Amino acid sequence: MRRAQVSVWIIFGLILILSMSFLYYQGTMTKQEVSQFVKVGQQWDVQSINGLVQTCFDKLSTESVFYFGMVGDSRSSKRDFFTGNYFAYDDRFKIPYYYKNGQSLMPSKFQAQQMIGAYVDENLQKCTNGFMSVQGFKIEEQAPKTTVRINEKTVDFSLAYPLKVVRGDQQTVLDDWSFRLESRLNQILAIAQVVVDRELKDDTIVYWDFVTDVTRRGYNMTAHAERDNTVIYRLVDPSSLIYFEPFTFQFANRVRVE
């Protein structure tokens, strides 16, 4: 039993280190991101401009789900759904409370879709960098609007981002893009909702029977105690890969200690 417990803590430690490293790395990337997608001597046309937007959109859509699973509100300071209700490891790595002081703080599916989409909208124009690298075209852009649909086995994104692309007397309008991410986020949110609902009835225990049942369904679900009477629930889904790694989703619940 002791050996199994040690193994769990080793796995948790590795996930924590890798997650924090990735968050710090991503936090350093701003307008320079566009340089990753532009070749030296790039010859621009409407198709390649469309491709630049698609590449940024694909990247940010994937990131938005990653961040939602790891830190909740996609690191958006402008639209902090959880209003500071986080368990903080440090200034960057914070896990949102889904249950605290007898109340549910868990976002609805609609709110989750709004949070995920907001991350894309707030970062898309940073990624394209005002199309500064595009030579020979005048591009007029409007504010992007991302719509997200969390489905049973996918998260679907659609982007409305009107661009007027002008070269000489030629004018083209680009305005919509789409992206699909294979993910069981819908099922994971349902699992989190069960945990929150149970703790609304009795928040003095950890529901190990449910954790075990979820693990039998093809997830790796763990629960471990932290300071301030906080339990961190973590689900790892080996069937949903982001950046070639199993998708990780975590949330915090503050329970009572009798």
Backbone as numpy.savetxt, mean C-alpha at the origin, in Angstrom:
# Nx Ny Nz CAx CAy CAz Cx Cy Cz
8.42 -26.67 21.80 7.58 -25.47 21.80 8.45 -24.22 21.80
9.52 -24.25 22.65 10.40 -23.09 22.73 11.09 -22.84 21.39
11.49 -23.95 20.71 12.17 -23.81 19.42 11.23 -23.17 18.39
9.94 -23.55 18.42 8.96 -22.97 17.50 8.78 -21.48 17.76
8.74 -21.10 19.05 8.59 -19.69 19.39 9.78 -18.88 18.91
10.98 -19.44 19.08 12.19 -18.75 18.62 12.13 -18.56 17.11
11.68 -19.58 16.38 11.59 -19.48 14.92 10.65 -18.38 14.50
9.49 -18.29 15.19 8.52 -17.23 14.87 9.14 -15.85 15.05
9.89 -15.68 16.15 10.50 -14.37 16.41 11.60 -14.06 15.40
12.32 -15.08 14.95 13.35 -14.84 13.93 12.70 -14.39 12.64
11.62 -15.07 12.23 10.90 -14.69 11.02 10.36 -13.28 11.14
9.77 -12.96 12.30 9.23 -11.61 12.50 10.33 -10.57 12.40
11.50 -10.87 13.01 12.60 -9.92 12.97 13.08 -9.66 11.56
13.17 -10.71 10.75 13.60 -10.55 9.35 12.60 -9.71 8.57
11.29 -9.97 8.76 10.26 -9.19 8.07 10.35 -7.73 8.47
10.55 -7.48 9.77 10.63 -6.11 10.26 11.83 -5.37 9.67
12.99 -6.03 9.65 14.20 -5.39 9.11 14.04 -5.10 7.62
13.57 -6.08 6.86 13.38 -5.89 5.42 12.36 -4.81 5.12
11.28 -4.79 5.90 10.22 -3.80 5.67 10.72 -2.40 5.94
11.42 -2.22 7.06 11.92 -0.89 7.41 12.95 -0.43 6.39
13.80 -1.35 5.92 14.81 -0.98 4.91 14.14 -0.50 3.64
13.10 -1.21 3.21 12.40 -0.82 1.98 11.71 0.52 2.15
11.10 0.75 3.32 10.42 2.02 3.55 11.40 3.19 3.52
12.57 3.02 4.15 13.56 4.09 4.13 14.07 4.33 2.71
14.28 3.25 1.96 14.76 3.39 0.58 13.75 4.13 -0.27
12.47 3.74 -0.18 11.45 4.39 -0.98 11.28 5.85 -0.58
11.51 6.15 0.71 11.33 7.51 1.18 12.33 8.50 0.59
13.43 7.99 0.01 14.44 8.88 -0.57 14.18 9.17 -2.04
13.16 8.55 -2.62 12.93 8.67 -4.07 11.83 9.69 -4.35
12.17 10.74 -5.08 11.18 11.77 -5.41 11.18 12.00 -6.90
11.55 13.20 -7.32 11.46 13.53 -8.74 12.46 12.76 -9.60
13.51 12.21 -8.99 14.49 11.50 -9.78 13.95 10.17 -10.31
12.76 9.76 -9.81 12.22 8.48 -10.23 12.07 8.39 -11.75
11.68 9.49 -12.38 11.43 9.45 -13.82 12.68 9.04 -14.60
13.85 9.34 -14.07 15.09 9.01 -14.77 15.26 7.50 -14.92
14.60 6.71 -14.07 14.70 5.26 -14.19 14.07 4.75 -15.48
13.08 5.48 -15.99 12.28 5.00 -17.11 12.65 5.65 -18.43
13.61 6.56 -18.40 13.98 7.30 -19.61 15.39 6.91 -20.03
15.53 6.44 -21.24 16.83 6.05 -21.77 17.60 7.29 -22.24
18.91 7.20 -22.19 19.74 8.26 -22.73 19.48 8.37 -24.23
19.21 9.59 -24.69 18.91 9.79 -26.10 17.53 9.31 -26.50
16.64 9.25 -25.53 15.27 8.79 -25.78 14.62 9.58 -26.92
14.06 8.88 -27.90 13.32 9.51 -28.98 11.84 9.49 -28.60
11.28 10.67 -28.45 9.92 10.76 -27.91 8.87 10.82 -29.02
7.78 10.12 -28.76 6.58 10.25 -29.57 5.39 10.05 -28.63
4.19 10.11 -29.16 3.01 10.01 -28.30 2.97 8.66 -27.58
3.37 7.61 -28.28 3.34 6.29 -27.67 4.30 6.18 -26.49
5.49 6.75 -26.61 6.46 6.67 -25.51 6.04 7.55 -24.34
5.37 8.67 -24.61 4.83 9.51 -23.54 3.74 8.74 -22.79
2.88 8.08 -23.56 1.85 7.24 -22.95 2.48 6.14 -22.10
3.58 5.57 -22.62 4.27 4.51 -21.89 4.91 4.99 -20.60
5.42 6.23 -20.60 6.00 6.79 -19.39 4.94 6.90 -18.29
3.77 7.41 -18.66 2.68 7.52 -17.68 2.28 6.14 -17.19
2.17 5.18 -18.11 1.77 3.82 -17.72 2.77 3.21 -16.74
4.06 3.41 -17.01 5.09 2.87 -16.13 5.00 3.47 -14.74
4.85 4.79 -14.66 4.68 5.45 -13.37 3.42 4.96 -12.65
2.35 4.83 -13.41 1.08 4.40 -12.83 1.17 2.97 -12.29
1.78 2.07 -13.06 1.95 0.69 -12.60 2.77 0.65 -11.32
3.86 1.41 -11.31 4.76 1.42 -10.15 4.06 1.96 -8.91
3.37 3.08 -9.05 2.73 3.71 -7.90 1.53 2.91 -7.41
0.81 2.28 -8.33 -0.32 1.44 -7.93 0.17 0.28 -7.07
1.26 -0.34 -7.51 1.83 -1.44 -6.73 2.31 -0.96 -5.38
3.02 0.17 -5.38 3.50 0.74 -4.12 2.36 1.05 -3.16
1.26 1.56 -3.70 0.16 2.00 -2.84 -0.42 0.83 -2.05
-0.52 -0.34 -2.68 -1.02 -1.52 -1.96 0.03 -2.00 -0.96
1.29 -1.97 -1.36 2.36 -2.34 -0.44 2.31 -1.48 0.82
2.25 -0.17 0.65 2.24 0.73 1.80 0.96 0.59 2.62
-0.17 0.37 1.95 -1.41 0.19 2.69 -1.31 -1.02 3.61
-0.70 -2.08 3.12 -0.53 -3.26 3.95 0.46 -3.07 5.07
1.53 -2.31 4.82 2.60 -2.17 5.80 2.35 -1.08 6.82
1.85 0.08 6.37 1.76 1.24 7.27 0.41 1.94 7.20
-0.58 1.32 6.58 -1.93 1.88 6.61 -2.19 2.90 5.54
-2.14 4.18 5.88 -2.62 5.22 4.99 -1.58 5.66 3.97
-0.82 4.71 3.44 0.11 4.95 2.33 1.05 6.13 2.57
1.40 6.38 3.79 2.33 7.44 4.19 1.85 8.82 3.74
0.56 9.01 3.56 0.03 10.29 3.09 -0.22 11.22 4.26
0.58 12.25 4.38 0.40 13.20 5.48 -0.82 14.09 5.27
-1.23 14.25 4.01 -2.36 15.12 3.71 -3.69 14.46 4.05
-3.75 13.13 3.96 -5.02 12.42 4.10 -4.86 11.29 5.10
-4.47 11.62 6.31 -4.22 10.62 7.32 -5.54 10.14 7.92
-6.08 9.05 7.40 -7.35 8.52 7.87 -7.29 8.18 9.36
-6.15 7.69 9.82 -6.04 7.21 11.19 -5.75 8.31 12.20
-5.60 9.54 11.72 -5.41 10.73 12.58 -4.47 10.48 13.75
-3.32 9.92 13.44 -2.29 9.73 14.46 -2.43 8.48 15.29
-3.43 7.66 15.01 -3.62 6.43 15.80 -2.77 5.30 15.22
-1.48 5.37 15.55 -0.52 4.39 15.06 0.30 3.85 16.22
0.75 2.62 16.07 1.81 2.10 16.94 3.11 2.37 16.21
4.00 3.14 16.81 5.20 3.61 16.12 6.44 2.86 16.59
7.15 2.28 15.59 8.48 1.75 15.87 9.51 2.88 15.78
9.29 3.79 14.85 10.10 5.01 14.74 9.28 6.01 13.92
9.91 7.10 13.49 9.18 8.16 12.78 8.60 7.70 11.46
9.22 6.71 10.81 8.76 6.26 9.51 7.87 5.03 9.58
8.23 4.10 10.40 7.54 2.81 10.43 6.47 2.81 11.52
5.23 3.05 11.10 4.10 3.11 12.01 3.01 2.18 11.52
2.43 1.43 12.43 1.36 0.49 12.08 0.04 1.03 12.63
-0.99 1.12 11.80 -2.24 1.74 12.24 -3.01 0.85 13.22
-3.65 1.51 14.16 -4.57 0.81 15.06 -5.90 0.59 14.33
-6.35 -0.65 14.31 -7.68 -0.97 13.80 -8.68 -1.08 14.95
-8.15 -1.24 16.14 -9.00 -1.30 17.34 -8.23 -0.65 18.48
-8.93 0.25 19.21 -8.24 0.97 20.28 -9.28 1.55 21.23
-9.06 1.35 22.53 -9.92 1.93 23.56 -11.39 1.60 23.36
-11.66 0.35 22.98 -13.04 -0.09 22.83 -13.73 0.34 21.56
-12.98 0.91 20.62 -13.60 1.40 19.38 -12.89 0.83 18.16
-13.67 0.59 17.12 -13.10 0.17 15.85 -12.61 1.39 15.08
-11.36 1.32 14.63 -10.78 2.36 13.78 -10.51 1.83 12.37
-11.01 0.65 12.11 -10.73 0.00 10.83 -11.45 0.71 9.68
-10.73 0.96 8.60 -11.39 1.59 7.44 -12.34 0.62 6.76
-13.40 1.16 6.20 -14.28 0.35 5.37 -13.57 0.04 4.06
-14.14 -0.85 3.28 -13.57 -1.17 1.97 -13.52 0.08 1.09
-14.57 0.88 1.13 -14.60 2.11 0.35 -13.46 3.05 0.79
-13.27 3.19 2.10 -12.21 4.07 2.59 -10.84 3.53 2.23
-10.67 2.22 2.26 -9.40 1.62 1.85 -9.10 1.95 0.40
-10.10 1.86 -0.46 -9.93 2.19 -1.87 -9.54 3.66 -2.04
-10.16 4.54 -1.24 -9.84 5.96 -1.32 -8.40 6.23 -0.89
-7.94 5.57 0.16 -6.58 5.77 0.65 -5.55 5.28 -0.36
-5.81 4.12 -0.93 -4.88 3.57 -1.91 -4.79 4.48 -3.14
-5.93 4.94 -3.62 -5.94 5.84 -4.77 -5.27 7.17 -4.50
-5.43 7.68 -3.26 -4.84 8.98 -2.92 -3.32 8.95 -3.03
-2.72 7.83 -2.67 -1.26 7.72 -2.78 -0.81 7.90 -4.23
-1.52 7.25 -5.15 -1.16 7.36 -6.56 -1.32 8.80 -7.03
-2.44 9.43 -6.69 -2.71 10.79 -7.14 -1.65 11.77 -6.62
-1.22 11.59 -5.38 -0.28 12.53 -4.78 1.15 12.36 -5.29
1.44 11.23 -5.91 2.82 10.97 -6.33 3.02 10.84 -7.83
1.95 10.80 -8.60 2.09 10.57 -10.03 2.87 11.69 -10.72
2.53 12.94 -10.40 3.20 14.05 -11.07 4.64 14.22 -10.59
4.96 13.69 -9.41 6.36 13.64 -8.99 7.12 12.65 -9.86
6.46 11.54 -10.16 7.11 10.51 -10.97 7.34 11.00 -12.40
6.34 11.63 -13.01 6.51 12.14 -14.38 7.36 13.41 -14.40
7.47 14.09 -13.25 8.33 15.27 -13.11 7.99 16.35 -14.12
6.69 16.56 -14.34 6.27 17.60 -15.27 6.71 17.36 -16.70
7.05 16.10 -17.01 7.51 15.72 -18.34 8.72 16.55 -18.79
9.56 16.90 -17.80 10.73 17.72 -18.10 11.71 17.00 -19.04
11.70 15.68 -18.99 12.64 14.92 -19.82 12.15 14.74 -21.25
10.90 15.09 -21.51 10.31 14.90 -22.84 10.70 16.09 -23.73
11.39 15.80 -24.80 11.86 16.84 -25.70 11.00 16.90 -26.96
10.74 18.14 -27.44 10.05 18.33 -28.70 8.53 18.36 -28.61
7.99 18.29 -27.39 6.55 18.32 -27.20 6.18 19.34 -26.12
5.01 19.92 -26.29 4.42 20.70 -25.23 3.29 19.86 -24.63
3.34 19.67 -23.32 2.35 18.81 -22.66 1.62 19.61 -21.59
0.32 19.69 -21.73 -0.53 20.33 -20.73 -1.24 19.23 -19.94
-1.09 19.27 -18.63 -1.66 18.21 -17.81 -2.67 18.76 -16.81
-3.67 17.94 -16.51 -4.62 18.23 -15.45 -4.35 17.29 -14.28
-4.97 17.58 -13.14 -4.74 16.77 -11.95 -5.21 15.33 -12.19
-4.42 14.35 -11.75 -4.82 12.95 -11.92 -5.88 12.54 -10.91
-6.69 11.58 -11.30 -7.70 11.01 -10.40 -7.71 9.50 -10.59
-7.36 8.79 -9.53 -7.28 7.33 -9.58 -8.50 6.72 -8.91
-9.10 5.76 -9.58 -10.21 5.00 -9.01 -9.72 3.58 -8.75
-10.01 3.08 -7.54 -9.53 1.76 -7.12 -10.73 0.87 -6.81
-10.65 -0.37 -7.25 -11.66 -1.37 -6.94 -10.97 -2.59 -6.33
-11.28 -2.87 -5.07 -10.75 -4.06 -4.41 -11.71 -5.20 -4.69
-11.27 -6.14 -5.53 -12.10 -7.28 -5.90 -11.65 -8.53 -5.15
-12.27 -9.65 -5.44 -12.00 -10.86 -4.66 -10.55 -11.30 -4.74
-9.95 -11.24 -5.93 -8.57 -11.71 -6.08 -7.67 -10.69 -6.76
-8.18 -9.51 -7.00 -7.39 -8.46 -7.65 -7.69 -7.10 -7.03
-6.77 -6.18 -7.24 -7.03 -4.76 -6.99 -6.88 -4.08 -8.34
-7.95 -3.46 -8.82 -7.97 -2.84 -10.14 -7.89 -1.33 -10.02
-7.05 -0.74 -10.84 -6.83 0.70 -10.84 -7.21 1.28 -12.20
-7.85 2.43 -12.19 -8.07 3.18 -13.43 -7.70 4.64 -13.16
-7.04 5.22 -14.12 -6.50 6.57 -13.97 -7.09 7.51 -15.01
-7.68 8.60 -14.54 -8.08 9.70 -15.41 -7.04 10.81 -15.22
-6.28 11.08 -16.27 -5.17 12.03 -16.19 -5.06 12.73 -17.55
-5.94 13.70 -17.80 -5.98 14.33 -19.12 -4.66 15.04 -19.48
-4.10 14.64 -20.60 -2.88 15.26 -21.12 -3.15 15.74 -22.54
-2.81 16.98 -22.81 -2.85 17.51 -24.17 -1.41 17.54 -24.67
-1.11 16.69 -25.65 0.24 16.53 -26.17 0.31 17.25 -27.52
1.15 18.28 -27.60 1.20 19.12 -28.79 2.61 19.12 -29.37
2.67 18.91 -30.69 3.94 19.04 -31.42 3.64 19.69 -32.75
4.10 20.92 -32.91 3.78 21.67 -34.12 2.28 21.86 -34.22
1.69 21.45 -35.33 0.25 21.58 -35.47 -0.48 20.27 -35.18
0.26 19.30 -34.62 -0.34 18.02 -34.24 -0.71 18.04 -32.76
-1.92 17.61 -32.46 -2.39 17.60 -31.08 -3.06 16.25 -30.77
-2.67 15.67 -29.65 -3.24 14.39 -29.21 -3.65 14.51 -27.75
-4.78 13.92 -27.41 -5.24 13.91 -26.02 -5.12 12.48 -25.47
-4.39 12.36 -24.39 -4.30 11.10 -23.65 -5.03 11.29 -22.33
-5.85 10.32 -21.92 -6.62 10.61 -20.71 -6.92 9.42 -19.79
-6.62 8.18 -20.18 -6.95 7.10 -19.25 -5.97 5.95 -19.37
-5.71 5.34 -18.19 -4.80 4.20 -18.08 -5.40 3.23 -17.07
-4.97 1.99 -17.13 -5.48 0.98 -16.19 -4.36 0.05 -15.76
-4.57 -0.59 -14.61 -3.58 -1.52 -14.06 -4.30 -2.50 -13.16
-3.88 -3.76 -13.19 -4.46 -4.79 -12.33 -3.36 -5.45 -11.52
-3.57 -5.53 -10.21 -2.63 -6.20 -9.31 -3.30 -7.44 -8.73
-2.66 -8.58 -8.90 -3.17 -9.81 -8.30 -2.97 -9.73 -6.79
-4.05 -9.78 -6.04 -3.96 -9.63 -4.58 -5.23 -10.13 -3.92
-5.08 -10.76 -2.76 -6.22 -11.20 -1.97 -6.54 -10.17 -0.87
-6.30 -8.90 -1.17 -6.53 -7.85 -0.18 -7.97 -7.86 0.33
-8.92 -8.15 -0.54 -10.32 -8.19 -0.12 -10.53 -9.22 0.99
-9.97 -10.40 0.82 -10.09 -11.44 1.84 -9.34 -11.06 3.11
-8.19 -10.42 2.95 -7.40 -10.02 4.12 -8.15 -8.98 4.96
-8.80 -8.04 4.29 -9.59 -7.05 5.03 -10.74 -7.73 5.78
-11.32 -8.76 5.17 -12.40 -9.49 5.84 -11.87 -10.21 7.09
-10.65 -10.74 7.00 -10.03 -11.39 8.16 -9.78 -10.38 9.28
-9.25 -9.22 8.91 -9.01 -8.18 9.91 -10.31 -7.73 10.56
-11.38 -7.67 9.78 -12.68 -7.27 10.32 -13.18 -8.27 11.37
-12.94 -9.55 11.14 -13.34 -10.56 12.12 -12.61 -10.35 13.44
-11.31 -10.07 13.37 -10.53 -9.83 14.58 -11.07 -8.63 15.34
-11.33 -7.55 14.62 -11.85 -6.33 15.25 -13.22 -6.59 15.87
-14.09 -7.29 15.15 -15.44 -7.58 15.67 -15.37 -8.41 16.94
-14.46 -9.35 16.98 -14.33 -10.18 18.19 -13.82 -9.36 19.37
-12.90 -8.45 19.09 -12.36 -7.66 20.19 -13.35 -6.60 20.67
-14.26 -6.20 19.82 -15.33 -5.32 20.26 -16.20 -6.03 21.32
-16.28 -7.35 21.23 -17.05 -8.12 22.21 -16.22 -8.45 23.44
-14.94 -8.77 23.24 -14.06 -9.11 24.37 -12.63 -8.84 23.96
-12.04 -7.77 24.49 -10.69 -7.40 24.10 -9.66 -7.74 25.18
-9.94 -8.78 25.96 -9.00 -9.19 26.99 -8.19 -10.41 26.58
-8.44 -10.95 25.39 -7.74 -12.15 24.95 -7.29 -11.99 23.50
-6.32 -12.82 23.12 -5.92 -12.95 21.72 -6.59 -14.20 21.18
-7.22 -14.09 20.04 -8.00 -15.19 19.49 -7.11 -16.14 18.68
-6.36 -16.94 19.42 -5.40 -17.83 18.79 -6.08 -18.87 17.90
-7.29 -19.28 18.27 -7.98 -20.26 17.44 -8.25 -19.71 16.05
-8.61 -18.43 15.99 -8.86 -17.82 14.69 -7.56 -17.64 13.90
-6.49 -17.23 14.59 -5.19 -17.09 13.94 -4.77 -18.41 13.32
-4.95 -19.50 14.05 -4.60 -20.82 13.54 -5.47 -21.20 12.35
-6.76 -20.90 12.43 -7.67 -21.22 11.34 -7.29 -20.47 10.06
-6.93 -19.20 10.18 -6.53 -18.41 9.02 -5.26 -18.98 8.40
-4.32 -19.39 9.23 -3.08 -19.97 8.72 -3.36 -21.24 7.92
-4.36 -22.00 8.32 -4.72 -23.21 7.59 -5.33 -22.89 6.23
-5.74 -21.64 6.03 -6.36 -21.25 4.76 -5.34 -20.74 3.74
-4.07 -20.93 4.03 -3.04 -20.56 3.06 -2.35 -19.24 3.35
-2.63 -18.65 4.50 -1.92 -17.44 4.92 -0.95 -17.81 6.05
-0.01 -16.93 6.31 0.80 -17.03 7.51 0.37 -15.89 8.42
-0.44 -16.19 9.43 -0.94 -15.14 10.33 -0.31 -15.30 11.70
0.20 -14.19 12.22 0.81 -14.19 13.54 0.23 -13.04 14.36
0.39 -13.16 15.67 0.01 -12.09 16.60 1.09 -12.05 17.68
1.60 -10.87 17.94 2.61 -10.76 18.99 2.40 -9.49 19.79
2.80 -9.55 21.06 2.57 -8.45 21.99 3.66 -7.41 21.86
3.24 -6.14 21.93 4.16 -5.00 21.98 3.84 -4.18 23.23
4.51 -3.06 23.36 4.26 -2.20 24.52 2.86 -1.58 24.42
2.45 -0.92 25.50 1.16 -0.21 25.55 -0.03 -1.13 25.28
0.07 -2.36 25.79 -1.04 -3.32 25.63 -1.44 -3.51 24.15
-0.48 -3.42 23.28 -0.74 -3.52 21.85 -0.38 -4.90 21.31
-1.27 -5.43 20.49 -1.02 -6.69 19.77 -0.90 -6.35 18.29
0.19 -6.77 17.66 0.38 -6.58 16.23 -0.04 -7.86 15.51
-1.04 -7.73 14.66 -1.47 -8.85 13.82 -0.82 -8.69 12.45
-0.26 -9.78 11.97 0.42 -9.73 10.67 -0.03 -10.91 9.82
-0.44 -10.61 8.59 -0.78 -11.65 7.62 0.19 -11.58 6.47
0.76 -12.70 6.13 1.63 -12.82 4.97 0.95 -13.76 3.99
0.76 -13.27 2.76 0.04 -14.05 1.74 1.02 -14.52 0.67
1.43 -15.77 0.71 2.41 -16.26 -0.28 1.87 -16.33 -1.70
0.56 -16.24 -1.87 -0.01 -16.31 -3.22 -0.12 -14.94 -3.88
0.15 -13.87 -3.13 0.09 -12.51 -3.67 1.48 -11.89 -3.54
2.15 -11.70 -4.64 3.52 -11.20 -4.62 3.58 -9.73 -4.99
4.35 -8.96 -4.22 4.66 -7.58 -4.55 6.18 -7.44 -4.47
6.78 -6.99 -5.56 8.24 -6.93 -5.66 8.84 -8.30 -5.39
8.20 -9.34 -5.92 8.67 -10.72 -5.85 8.69 -11.27 -4.42
8.00 -10.60 -3.50 7.91 -11.07 -2.12 6.44 -11.21 -1.74
6.11 -12.17 -0.84 4.73 -12.31 -0.40 4.20 -11.02 0.21
2.96 -10.69 -0.13 2.32 -9.47 0.37 2.14 -9.57 1.88
2.53 -8.52 2.59 2.41 -8.46 4.04 1.41 -7.38 4.43
0.50 -7.75 5.31 -0.52 -6.82 5.80 -0.51 -6.89 7.31
-0.49 -5.72 7.96 -0.42 -5.72 9.42 -1.24 -4.58 9.99
-1.73 -4.80 11.19 -2.50 -3.78 11.90 -2.32 -4.01 13.40
-2.58 -2.96 14.16 -2.40 -3.00 15.61 -3.75 -2.92 16.32
-3.88 -3.65 17.39 -5.04 -3.56 18.27 -4.56 -3.33 19.69
-5.14 -2.35 20.35 -4.80 -2.12 21.77 -5.86 -2.82 22.63
-5.44 -3.78 23.39 -6.35 -4.59 24.18 -6.25 -4.22 25.66
-7.17 -4.74 26.43 -7.15 -4.53 27.87 -6.39 -5.69 28.54
-5.74 -5.37 29.63 -5.06 -6.39 30.41 -5.70 -6.42 31.79
-6.28 -7.57 32.12 -6.94 -7.70 33.42 -6.02 -8.33 34.45
